Amino acid sequence: MRIEAYNAISQVYSAKKPANVSKTNQTSFADQVQISSRGKDMQTVRQAVANSSDVRSEITEPIKASIQAGNYRVDNGDFASRLLAKFEEKYSF
C-alpha cells in the first residue's frame, strides 16, 4: 500500500476554511408572488362554482314530482338511441 498517494489525495480533498470575508453590503431578499388578471378571474370563477348548488332544482323538482305521482314515463326507443349515441361518441367506430 502506498501511503504517500493516500496523503496526496487527502490533501486535495481536505476542507479548507475560507478566509474571513467582510460583508460590506447587506441586502434582504423577499419572495413576491404576482397573480395575473387571468389568474384572478379564474379564482373568482372557481369560488363562484364552489358556492353554487350542484343541483338545478328548477329542472329536478318537476321530474321528482312526476315520479312521486307515478306519471313519469320514459320512451324506451328514445332512451336506447341516446344510449347508443353516447356509446358511439365514447368509442368512435
A tleap script that builds the chain and sets N, CA, C and O, in Angstrom:
source leaprc.protein.ff14SB
mol = sequence {
  NMET ARG ILE GLU ALA TYR ASN ALA ILE SER
  GLN VAL TYR SER ALA LYS LYS PRO ALA ASN
  VAL SER LYS THR ASN GLN THR SER PHE ALA
  ASP GLN VAL GLN ILE SER SER ARG GLY LYS
  ASP MET GLN THR VAL ARG GLN ALA VAL ALA
  ASN SER SER ASP VAL ARG SER GLU ILE THR
  GLU PRO ILE LYS ALA SER ILE GLN ALA GLY
  ASN TYR ARG VAL ASP ASN GLY ASP PHE ALA
  SER ARG LEU LEU ALA LYS PHE GLU GLU LYS
  TYR SER CPHE
}
set mol.1.N position { 0.844 -1.172 0.000 }
set mol.1.CA position { 0.000 0.000 0.000 }
set mol.1.C position { 0.888 1.232 0.000 }
set mol.1.O position { 1.893 1.302 0.707 }
set mol.2.N position { 0.485 2.206 -0.817 }
set mol.2.CA position { 1.280 3.429 -0.922 }
set mol.2.C position { 0.639 4.516 -0.075 }
set mol.2.O position { -0.399 5.069 -0.439 }
set mol.3.N position { 1.238 4.808 1.015 }
set mol.3.CA position { 0.702 5.810 1.942 }
set mol.3.C position { 0.894 7.211 1.383 }
set mol.3.O position { 0.101 8.111 1.659 }
set mol.4.N position { 1.947 7.391 0.598 }
set mol.4.CA position { 2.199 8.726 0.038 }
set mol.4.C position { 1.053 9.145 -0.882 }
set mol.4.O position { 0.651 10.309 -0.872 }
set mol.5.N position { 0.523 8.215 -1.675 }
set mol.5.CA position { -0.569 8.542 -2.589 }
set mol.5.C position { -1.826 8.910 -1.783 }
set mol.5.O position { -2.562 9.828 -2.147 }
set mol.6.N position { -2.052 8.186 -0.695 }
set mol.6.CA position { -3.208 8.498 0.146 }
set mol.6.C position { -3.069 9.888 0.741 }
set mol.6.O position { -4.044 10.639 0.781 }
set mol.7.N position { -1.900 10.238 1.194 }
set mol.7.CA position { -1.672 11.563 1.778 }
set mol.7.C position { -1.872 12.657 0.735 }
set mol.7.O position { -2.412 13.720 1.043 }
set mol.8.N position { -1.438 12.403 -0.497 }
set mol.8.CA position { -1.604 13.405 -1.550 }
set mol.8.C position { -3.084 13.603 -1.884 }
set mol.8.O position { -3.537 14.728 -2.094 }
set mol.9.N position { -3.819 12.511 -1.929 }
set mol.9.CA position { -5.245 12.604 -2.238 }
set mol.9.C position { -5.995 13.265 -1.095 }
set mol.9.O position { -6.885 14.083 -1.326 }
set mol.10.N position { -5.643 12.919 0.128 }
set mol.10.CA position { -6.342 13.516 1.263 }
set mol.10.C position { -6.084 15.020 1.339 }
set mol.10.O position { -6.937 15.766 1.819 }
set mol.11.N position { -4.936 15.469 0.878 }
set mol.11.CA position { -4.654 16.900 0.866 }
set mol.11.C position { -5.506 17.608 -0.189 }
set mol.11.O position { -5.931 18.746 0.010 }
set mol.12.N position { -5.748 16.934 -1.301 }
set mol.12.CA position { -6.563 17.541 -2.354 }
set mol.12.C position { -8.003 17.718 -1.868 }
set mol.12.O position { -8.628 18.747 -2.122 }
set mol.13.N position { -8.521 16.714 -1.171 }
set mol.13.CA position { -9.912 16.750 -0.735 }
set mol.13.C position { -10.104 17.341 0.654 }
set mol.13.O position { -11.230 17.379 1.150 }
set mol.14.N position { -9.070 17.788 1.273 }
set mol.14.CA position { -9.226 18.334 2.623 }
set mol.14.C position { -9.989 19.648 2.557 }
set mol.14.O position { -9.836 20.443 1.629 }
set mol.15.N position { -10.794 19.839 3.550 }
set mol.15.CA position { -11.612 21.048 3.595 }
set mol.15.C position { -10.756 22.206 4.063 }
set mol.15.O position { -10.121 22.167 5.117 }
set mol.16.N position { -10.765 23.212 3.257 }
set mol.16.CA position { -10.025 24.415 3.629 }
set mol.16.C position { -11.026 25.459 4.085 }
set mol.16.O position { -12.059 25.663 3.446 }
set mol.17.N position { -10.728 26.101 5.159 }
set mol.17.CA position { -11.609 27.127 5.664 }
set mol.17.C position { -11.383 28.402 4.854 }
set mol.17.O position { -10.243 28.812 4.637 }
set mol.18.N position { -12.463 29.020 4.414 }
set mol.18.CA position { -12.295 30.250 3.650 }
set mol.18.C position { -11.820 31.375 4.555 }
set mol.18.O position { -12.058 31.381 5.763 }
set mol.19.N position { -11.162 32.294 3.949 }
set mol.19.CA position { -10.676 33.447 4.699 }
set mol.19.C position { -11.878 34.282 5.132 }
set mol.19.O position { -12.949 34.208 4.530 }
set mol.20.N position { -11.688 35.064 6.168 }
set mol.20.CA position { -12.770 35.918 6.644 }
set mol.20.C position { -13.166 36.899 5.549 }
set mol.20.O position { -12.337 37.634 5.013 }
set mol.21.N position { -14.439 36.888 5.239 }
set mol.21.CA position { -14.949 37.773 4.209 }
set mol.21.C position { -15.758 38.854 4.897 }
set mol.21.O position { -16.663 38.576 5.683 }
set mol.22.N position { -15.418 40.065 4.591 }
set mol.22.CA position { -16.162 41.154 5.224 }
set mol.22.C position { -17.414 41.435 4.408 }
set mol.22.O position { -17.379 41.497 3.180 }
set mol.23.N position { -18.503 41.602 5.110 }
set mol.23.CA position { -19.771 41.890 4.447 }
set mol.23.C position { -19.934 43.402 4.388 }
set mol.23.O position { -20.122 44.068 5.406 }
set mol.24.N position { -19.860 43.915 3.193 }
set mol.24.CA position { -19.959 45.360 3.048 }
set mol.24.C position { -21.386 45.798 2.736 }
set mol.24.O position { -21.806 46.889 3.122 }
set mol.25.N position { -22.114 44.958 2.050 }
set mol.25.CA position { -23.460 45.346 1.641 }
set mol.25.C position { -24.426 44.244 2.036 }
set mol.25.O position { -24.443 43.173 1.431 }
set mol.26.N position { -25.221 44.511 3.043 }
set mol.26.CA position { -26.200 43.523 3.460 }
set mol.26.C position { -27.525 43.837 2.769 }
set mol.26.O position { -28.056 44.943 2.868 }
set mol.27.N position { -28.025 42.858 2.087 }
set mol.27.CA position { -29.308 43.033 1.424 }
set mol.27.C position { -30.269 41.992 1.957 }
set mol.27.O position { -29.872 40.893 2.343 }
set mol.28.N position { -31.504 42.347 1.973 }
set mol.28.CA position { -32.515 41.380 2.382 }
set mol.28.C position { -33.371 41.064 1.164 }
set mol.28.O position { -33.727 41.947 0.384 }
set mol.29.N position { -33.682 39.813 1.025 }
set mol.29.CA position { -34.478 39.365 -0.107 }
set mol.29.C position { -35.852 38.945 0.392 }
set mol.29.O position { -35.990 38.364 1.468 }
set mol.30.N position { -36.850 39.246 -0.402 }
set mol.30.CA position { -38.211 38.838 -0.060 }
set mol.30.C position { -38.847 38.236 -1.300 }
set mol.30.O position { -38.737 38.780 -2.399 }
set mol.31.N position { -39.505 37.119 -1.112 }
set mol.31.CA position { -40.202 36.490 -2.226 }
set mol.31.C position { -41.490 37.249 -2.494 }
set mol.31.O position { -42.162 37.716 -1.574 }
set mol.32.N position { -41.815 37.359 -3.765 }
set mol.32.CA position { -43.050 38.029 -4.147 }
set mol.32.C position { -43.777 37.171 -5.156 }
set mol.32.O position { -43.165 36.517 -6.001 }
set mol.33.N position { -45.083 37.183 -5.054 }
set mol.33.CA position { -45.925 36.456 -5.996 }
set mol.33.C position { -46.888 37.451 -6.601 }
set mol.33.O position { -47.540 38.212 -5.886 }
set mol.34.N position { -46.975 37.445 -7.914 }
set mol.34.CA position { -47.936 38.301 -8.590 }
set mol.34.C position { -48.868 37.412 -9.397 }
set mol.34.O position { -48.427 36.598 -10.208 }
set mol.35.N position { -50.154 37.582 -9.162 }
set mol.35.CA position { -51.143 36.792 -9.878 }
set mol.35.C position { -51.685 37.641 -11.021 }
set mol.35.O position { -52.089 38.788 -10.827 }
set mol.36.N position { -51.684 37.061 -12.203 }
set mol.36.CA position { -52.151 37.790 -13.381 }
set mol.36.C position { -53.653 38.029 -13.291 }
set mol.36.O position { -54.345 37.431 -12.467 }
set mol.37.N position { -54.139 38.910 -14.150 }
set mol.37.CA position { -55.579 39.185 -14.146 }
set mol.37.C position { -56.364 37.946 -14.555 }
set mol.37.O position { -57.473 37.726 -14.067 }
set mol.38.N position { -55.811 37.148 -15.432 }
set mol.38.CA position { -56.480 35.899 -15.824 }
set mol.38.C position { -56.549 34.948 -14.626 }
set mol.38.O position { -57.569 34.294 -14.410 }
set mol.39.N position { -55.488 34.874 -13.865 }
set mol.39.CA position { -55.484 34.040 -12.666 }
set mol.39.C position { -56.496 34.521 -11.646 }
set mol.39.O position { -57.157 33.711 -10.996 }
set mol.40.N position { -56.625 35.841 -11.497 }
set mol.40.CA position { -57.621 36.388 -10.579 }
set mol.40.C position { -59.026 36.057 -11.053 }
set mol.40.O position { -59.900 35.732 -10.249 }
set mol.41.N position { -59.243 36.142 -12.366 }
set mol.41.CA position { -60.552 35.778 -12.920 }
set mol.41.C position { -60.855 34.313 -12.663 }
set mol.41.O position { -61.987 33.962 -12.331 }
set mol.42.N position { -59.852 33.452 -12.812 }
set mol.42.CA position { -60.056 32.027 -12.566 }
set mol.42.C position { -60.386 31.768 -11.105 }
set mol.42.O position { -61.216 30.910 -10.804 }
set mol.43.N position { -59.757 32.489 -10.201 }
set mol.43.CA position { -60.058 32.342 -8.779 }
set mol.43.C position { -61.499 32.746 -8.497 }
set mol.43.O position { -62.193 32.087 -7.722 }
set mol.44.N position { -61.947 33.824 -9.122 }
set mol.44.CA position { -63.318 34.286 -8.927 }
set mol.44.C position { -64.312 33.253 -9.441 }
set mol.44.O position { -65.316 32.972 -8.788 }
set mol.45.N position { -64.030 32.690 -10.609 }
set mol.45.CA position { -64.915 31.683 -11.190 }
set mol.45.C position { -64.948 30.428 -10.329 }
set mol.45.O position { -66.017 29.871 -10.081 }
set mol.46.N position { -63.789 29.985 -9.876 }
set mol.46.CA position { -63.745 28.790 -9.024 }
set mol.46.C position { -64.546 28.991 -7.743 }
set mol.46.O position { -65.251 28.088 -7.293 }
set mol.47.N position { -64.433 30.178 -7.164 }
set mol.47.CA position { -65.162 30.442 -5.937 }
set mol.47.C position { -66.663 30.490 -6.211 }
set mol.47.O position { -67.454 30.008 -5.400 }
set mol.48.N position { -67.059 31.064 -7.338 }
set mol.48.CA position { -68.479 31.114 -7.685 }
set mol.48.C position { -69.034 29.717 -7.910 }
set mol.48.O position { -70.155 29.421 -7.495 }
set mol.49.N position { -68.265 28.859 -8.561 }
set mol.49.CA position { -68.705 27.478 -8.789 }
set mol.49.C position { -68.779 26.722 -7.462 }
set mol.49.O position { -69.707 25.945 -7.241 }
set mol.50.N position { -67.821 26.943 -6.597 }
set mol.50.CA position { -67.815 26.251 -5.306 }
set mol.50.C position { -69.011 26.676 -4.453 }
set mol.50.O position { -69.543 25.873 -3.686 }
set mol.51.N position { -69.429 27.924 -4.584 }
set mol.51.CA position { -70.546 28.423 -3.782 }
set mol.51.C position { -71.907 28.100 -4.389 }
set mol.51.O position { -72.933 28.248 -3.725 }
set mol.52.N position { -71.923 27.662 -5.640 }
set mol.52.CA position { -73.207 27.376 -6.283 }
set mol.52.C position { -73.673 25.965 -5.934 }
set mol.52.O position { -72.889 25.114 -5.514 }
set mol.53.N position { -74.950 25.749 -6.117 }
set mol.53.CA position { -75.540 24.452 -5.823 }
set mol.53.C position { -75.236 23.478 -6.957 }
set mol.53.O position { -75.183 23.873 -8.121 }
set mol.54.N position { -75.036 22.206 -6.617 }
set mol.54.CA position { -74.759 21.191 -7.627 }
set mol.54.C position { -76.032 20.747 -8.346 }
set mol.54.O position { -75.963 20.178 -9.435 }
set mol.55.N position { -77.165 21.000 -7.756 }
set mol.55.CA position { -78.438 20.529 -8.304 }
set mol.55.C position { -79.247 21.727 -8.784 }
set mol.55.O position { -79.439 22.699 -8.053 }
set mol.56.N position { -79.716 21.642 -10.020 }
set mol.56.CA position { -80.598 22.690 -10.551 }
set mol.56.C position { -82.033 22.292 -10.240 }
set mol.56.O position { -82.646 21.496 -10.951 }
set mol.57.N position { -82.548 22.860 -9.172 }
set mol.57.CA position { -83.861 22.452 -8.675 }
set mol.57.C position { -84.975 22.774 -9.658 }
set mol.57.O position { -86.002 22.096 -9.643 }
set mol.58.N position { -84.816 23.783 -10.513 }
set mol.58.CA position { -85.865 24.107 -11.475 }
set mol.58.C position { -86.057 22.991 -12.503 }
set mol.58.O position { -87.107 22.904 -13.140 }
set mol.59.N position { -85.043 22.141 -12.662 }
set mol.59.CA position { -85.148 21.006 -13.582 }
set mol.59.C position { -85.542 19.738 -12.824 }
set mol.59.O position { -86.357 18.953 -13.310 }
set mol.60.N position { -84.977 19.540 -11.656 }
set mol.60.CA position { -85.196 18.282 -10.950 }
set mol.60.C position { -86.537 18.204 -10.224 }
set mol.60.O position { -87.110 17.120 -10.108 }
set mol.61.N position { -87.043 19.329 -9.738 }
set mol.61.CA position { -88.292 19.303 -8.969 }
set mol.61.C position { -89.485 18.799 -9.781 }
set mol.61.O position { -90.241 17.973 -9.270 }
set mol.62.N position { -89.695 19.257 -11.033 }
set mol.62.CA position { -90.830 18.704 -11.798 }
set mol.62.C position { -90.687 17.201 -12.065 }
set mol.62.O position { -91.679 16.473 -12.062 }
set mol.63.N position { -89.470 16.744 -12.291 }
set mol.63.CA position { -89.246 15.312 -12.525 }
set mol.63.C position { -89.537 14.531 -11.254 }
set mol.63.O position { -90.180 13.483 -11.308 }
set mol.64.N position { -89.071 15.028 -10.108 }
set mol.64.CA position { -89.352 14.365 -8.833 }
set mol.64.C position { -90.847 14.294 -8.569 }
set mol.64.O position { -91.362 13.277 -8.104 }
set mol.65.N position { -91.537 15.387 -8.872 }
set mol.65.CA position { -92.979 15.419 -8.630 }
set mol.65.C position { -93.707 14.410 -9.517 }
set mol.65.O position { -94.627 13.735 -9.056 }
set mol.66.N position { -93.305 14.300 -10.779 }
set mol.66.CA position { -93.964 13.349 -11.672 }
set mol.66.C position { -93.627 11.907 -11.290 }
set mol.66.O position { -94.458 11.019 -11.482 }
set mol.67.N position { -92.442 11.653 -10.758 }
set mol.67.CA position { -92.099 10.311 -10.285 }
set mol.67.C position { -92.946 9.962 -9.067 }
set mol.67.O position { -93.461 8.850 -8.959 }
set mol.68.N position { -93.089 10.928 -8.141 }
set mol.68.CA position { -93.902 10.709 -6.940 }
set mol.68.C position { -95.363 10.441 -7.299 }
set mol.68.O position { -96.037 9.632 -6.661 }
set mol.69.N position { -95.838 11.139 -8.337 }
set mol.69.CA position { -97.237 10.982 -8.751 }
set mol.69.C position { -97.433 9.735 -9.604 }
set mol.69.O position { -98.568 9.314 -9.827 }
set mol.70.N position { -96.345 9.139 -10.083 }
set mol.70.CA position { -96.438 7.957 -10.932 }
set mol.70.C position { -96.700 8.288 -12.393 }
set mol.70.O position { -97.093 7.412 -13.163 }
set mol.71.N position { -96.490 9.539 -12.783 }
set mol.71.CA position { -96.744 9.990 -14.155 }
set mol.71.C position { -95.492 10.016 -15.031 }
set mol.71.O position { -95.593 10.268 -16.232 }
set mol.72.N position { -94.329 9.762 -14.463 }
set mol.72.CA position { -93.080 9.888 -15.228 }
set mol.72.C position { -92.897 8.670 -16.128 }
set mol.72.O position { -92.842 7.534 -15.656 }
set mol.73.N position { -92.808 8.921 -17.400 }
set mol.73.CA position { -92.636 7.855 -18.383 }
set mol.73.C position { -91.417 8.153 -19.235 }
set mol.73.O position { -91.139 9.306 -19.566 }
set mol.74.N position { -90.696 7.102 -19.586 }
set mol.74.CA position { -89.523 7.213 -20.447 }
set mol.74.C position { -89.797 6.430 -21.712 }
set mol.74.O position { -90.205 5.270 -21.663 }
set mol.75.N position { -89.568 7.071 -22.849 }
set mol.75.CA position { -89.722 6.394 -24.137 }
set mol.75.C position { -88.513 5.474 -24.321 }
set mol.75.O position { -87.380 5.950 -24.403 }
set mol.76.N position { -88.745 4.174 -24.385 }
set mol.76.CA position { -87.653 3.201 -24.483 }
set mol.76.C position { -86.815 3.397 -25.736 }
set mol.76.O position { -85.591 3.285 -25.682 }
set mol.77.N position { -87.453 3.688 -26.861 }
set mol.77.CA position { -86.718 3.900 -28.109 }
set mol.77.C position { -85.826 5.121 -28.034 }
set mol.77.O position { -84.686 5.089 -28.497 }
set mol.78.N position { -86.339 6.211 -27.449 }
set mol.78.CA position { -85.550 7.431 -27.308 }
set mol.78.C position { -84.371 7.195 -26.370 }
set mol.78.O position { -83.258 7.647 -26.636 }
set mol.79.N position { -84.621 6.485 -25.271 }
set mol.79.CA position { -83.556 6.180 -24.317 }
set mol.79.C position { -82.463 5.346 -24.976 }
set mol.79.O position { -81.276 5.626 -24.809 }
set mol.80.N position { -82.867 4.316 -25.729 }
set mol.80.CA position { -81.894 3.437 -26.378 }
set mol.80.C position { -81.082 4.190 -27.416 }
set mol.80.O position { -79.872 3.983 -27.510 }
set mol.81.N position { -81.708 5.054 -28.195 }
set mol.81.CA position { -80.964 5.796 -29.220 }
set mol.81.C position { -79.961 6.756 -28.589 }
set mol.81.O position { -78.849 6.911 -29.092 }
set mol.82.N position { -80.347 7.398 -27.491 }
set mol.82.CA position { -79.401 8.293 -26.806 }
set mol.82.C position { -78.253 7.506 -26.174 }
set mol.82.O position { -77.106 7.952 -26.183 }
set mol.83.N position { -78.571 6.342 -25.630 }
set mol.83.CA position { -77.545 5.499 -25.027 }
set mol.83.C position { -76.541 5.048 -26.084 }
set mol.83.O position { -75.334 5.082 -25.843 }
set mol.84.N position { -77.022 4.631 -27.238 }
set mol.84.CA position { -76.125 4.211 -28.317 }
set mol.84.C position { -75.311 5.380 -28.853 }
set mol.84.O position { -74.138 5.216 -29.189 }
set mol.85.N position { -75.919 6.553 -28.934 }
set mol.85.CA position { -75.187 7.737 -29.406 }
set mol.85.C position { -74.030 8.059 -28.469 }
set mol.85.O position { -72.930 8.368 -28.926 }
set mol.86.N position { -74.270 7.989 -27.160 }
set mol.86.CA position { -73.192 8.238 -26.192 }
set mol.86.C position { -72.111 7.162 -26.282 }
set mol.86.O position { -70.921 7.456 -26.168 }
set mol.87.N position { -72.529 5.932 -26.486 }
set mol.87.CA position { -71.566 4.840 -26.618 }
set mol.87.C position { -70.692 5.045 -27.852 }
set mol.87.O position { -69.475 4.872 -27.785 }
set mol.88.N position { -71.298 5.407 -28.965 }
set mol.88.CA position { -70.540 5.628 -30.204 }
set mol.88.C position { -69.645 6.860 -30.077 }
set mol.88.O position { -68.551 6.897 -30.639 }
set mol.89.N position { -70.106 7.853 -29.350 }
set mol.89.CA position { -69.302 9.046 -29.131 }
set mol.89.C position { -68.041 8.704 -28.333 }
set mol.89.O position { -66.954 9.201 -28.626 }
set mol.90.N position { -68.201 7.862 -27.337 }
set mol.90.CA position { -67.075 7.500 -26.482 }
set mol.90.C position { -66.127 6.542 -27.193 }
set mol.90.O position { -64.908 6.690 -27.117 }
set mol.91.N position { -66.700 5.555 -27.888 }
set mol.91.CA position { -65.886 4.551 -28.572 }
set mol.91.C position { -66.088 4.700 -30.073 }
set mol.91.O position { -66.566 3.783 -30.740 }
set mol.92.N position { -65.719 5.863 -30.595 }
set mol.92.CA position { -65.995 6.154 -32.007 }
set mol.92.C position { -65.453 5.063 -32.914 }
set mol.92.O position { -64.264 4.746 -32.906 }
set mol.93.N position { -66.349 4.509 -33.683 }
set mol.93.CA position { -66.019 3.398 -34.573 }
set mol.93.C position { -65.665 3.911 -35.939 }
set mol.93.O position { -65.356 3.124 -36.833 }
savepdb mol mol.pdb
quit
